[in-house]
Amino acid sequence: MTSIRKGRLVSDLYTKPTDRHLYLHKDSSHNESTKKAIPYGLGVRLKRIFSEETDYKKHRDEIK
């Protein structure tokens, strides 16, 4: 979602209300590189979406 804050365009993350943010279980049979790549990829995605550092940090803390 995009809005105007203090005269600037600001982007924010939209998730559907039914999204449960479920990812791989730590005991899954996937290799370690795949397990490590998921949180890294989510972090990169958040960094690209947010133009404000405070918004990025808020959502980053939610995925920890």
N, C-alpha and C positions, 0 to 999 in steps of 0.2 A: 504494500500500500504506500502511496505517496501523498504527502501533505506539505503545506507551507508553514514553516515555523520561523519566526523572526525574519520574514522576507526571503527565506531560502527554501528550496525544495529539499525535503527530508524523506528518506525511504525507511520503511518499517517492514517487519516480517509478518506475513499473514499465514496463519495455520488454521485449518478447518477445525471446528469444535470437536469433531470425532477423532482427530489425530491424537494417538496415544504416545507418540515419540518412542516407539519400540524398535530397538536395533538388535544386533546379534547378542546372544547370551554369551557370557564369558567362557562357558564350558562347551561352546559349540565346536564342531570339528574343523572349522575354518583355520587356515594357517595364521600365525601371529601377525604377519605383515597386513593381512586383510583386516584383522581386528584393530590394529593400530591406525590403519588408513581411514576408517570410518570417522572417528572423532576429529582427526586432522582435516578431512574433507568438509565436515560440518563447520569447523572453525574457519576455513577458507571461505566457505559459502557465506557465513555471517559477515566476515570482513568485507566481502564484495557488496553485500546488500546495504549495510549501514554506513551512513555518512557522518553520524555522530558517535563518538567514542563511548559515551554513556549508554546509548542504546545497544551498542555492540556488547559491552561488558554485561549488561543485564541479561541478554539472551545467551551469551556464552556461559554465564553461571547457571542458567537453567539446564544446559545439556551436560553439566558435570555430574 
